[in-house]
Structure formats: structure tokens, C-alpha cells
Amino acid sequence: MVSTVAARRRALFVVALTLILAVSSTITRAWAAGALAVGKCGAYGQAYDYAAEADARSAALKQCKGACTAIAMKRACAALAVDMTNPCGAHGYAVKPRISSSLNAATKKCYEFGGKECVIRAWACDAKG
């Protein structure tokens, strides 16, 4: 009798664990849209883990001052680098699967566009990016 009770408990545990994993992966997939808005002079806005890309873009643009462009990220990371010596000058941004890649790529773009001392101004990752 003890073995059947233990077997039932194990089975119940496996079922519960399976349900938890299924629900968590559904939530992660459902909330996997983000955006980084980039504007002049280091202006930015960010939004992550939104249900829809359009909502993420709107939220990022709402935070950004002035005329800004929104860059979408889906299960990824985005970064913005600006020239510290002239924040209104060269800048670069990138969207990559990992944060380290996006930081490096944004900094590289800033230097490619003429930046002298490029630094990361903002970054964001959406669901598990």
C-alpha cells in the first residue's frame, strides 16, 4: 500500500511539473516582443516583454524625446552607443541574440560613424534574450 501511495505522489508530481513547464514556456513566448527607440543627442526609450511588437514600439517611442526611430527585438537584446565627446554626433545601435553581441556591435557602429569615445547609453533584452 505504501508503494502505490508513493507511486501516485510521483505521478502527480510529474503531471504538475509538466503543467508548470508548459505554462511557463507559453508565457515566455507570448511576452517576447520588445523595442529600443533611438533619437538625436542620445535620446532613447525602451520596452521589453510585451505581447505584441506594435505595443513595444509604441511604449519605446513614448519614452524617447524628439523624433525617434523604433527598432524591434524579438527574443533578443538591443543596445545604443553614443559618442561621449559629442552626444549629438555619432551613434550606433544593434539588435543581437545575446547582450554581449549587441553591446559590441552598437559600440562598433558608433566608431564606424565617426565616434571618438563611444559608450553604451542604453540596452534592453526582451523575454530570455
N, C-alpha and C positions, 0 to 999 in steps of 0.2 A: 504494500500500500504506500509506503514512503517513496518508492521509486516512481510510481505513477504520479504522485503529487509533485515530485521534483521534475519529472518529465513535462508535466503541464506548465509548471512555472517557467521552465526553459523555453517551451514553445511560445508561451505568452510574451516572454522577454524578447524573443526573436521577432515576433509579429510587431511588437511595439517599436523595436529598433528599426525595423524595415519601414514602418509608417513615418517615423521621425525623419529618417533619411530621405524618403520620398517627398515629404512636405518641404524640408529644407532646400532640396535641390530645385523644387518648383518655385519657391520664394526667391532664391538666388537668380533663377532665370527670368522671373517676372520683373525683378527690380534691378535690371542690368543695363540701364542707359544713363549716360552722363554727358556733360558738355563743359568745355572751357571757352569762355568768351574773351577775346583779345581786342584791346583798343589802343589808342595813342597814349604815349607818355607813361607806359607801364600799367595802364588801366586793365582790369581783368574782373571776371566773375566766374564762379564755378558752381557746378551742380553735379551730383552723383547719386547713383542708386535710385533713379526714377523709373517708373513703369514704362514710360514712352519717351522716345528720343525728342519729340517735339516739346514735351513738358520740360525736359532737361535743358534744351536750348533756350526756352523762354526764361527759365529760372536763372541761368547763367547770364543772359543778356540783361536781365533786370538788375543784376548786381553790378554790371560793368558801366562805368561812367563814359558818356560820349558815344560816338559812332563806333560800334564794336562788331566783330565777326565771331560767330559761334562755331566751334569745332566739336563735332560729336565724338564720343568714345563709347564703345560698347565692349564691356568686359576687358577694359584696357586702362591705361594711365595716360594723362596729358600733362605737359609741362610748358611753362613760358619762361624764357630767359630774356633779360633786358641788359643793355649796356649801362653799367653803374656810373660811368663818367658822363653819359648823356642819356637819361631815361627816355627822352623823346626821340632818340635816334634809333639805332639798330636794335632789332629784337628778333627772336626766333621761337617757334613753338613746334611741338611734335606730339604725336599720339603713337604709343607703342604698347605691346602686351605687358611689359614689366616697367616698374617705376624707374629702375636704373637706366634702362634703354631710353625712356622718354626724357629723362633729365640730361643725359649725354647728348642726345640728338638735338634738343632745344638749344643747349649751350653751343653746340657746333654750328647750328643755323645762325645764331646771333653773331658769332665770329665771321661766318661766311658773308653776312650782310654788312660787315664793316665795324662790328663792335670791338672795343678795345679792352674792356674789363666786364665781360658778360657774367651775370649771376642769375640764379633762378629766382624769379619773382613769385611764381605760383605753381602749384601742381595739385593734381587730384587723380584718384583712381576710383572707378566705379566697381560694382559687385565683383569681388575677387580678382580685380585687375592687377 
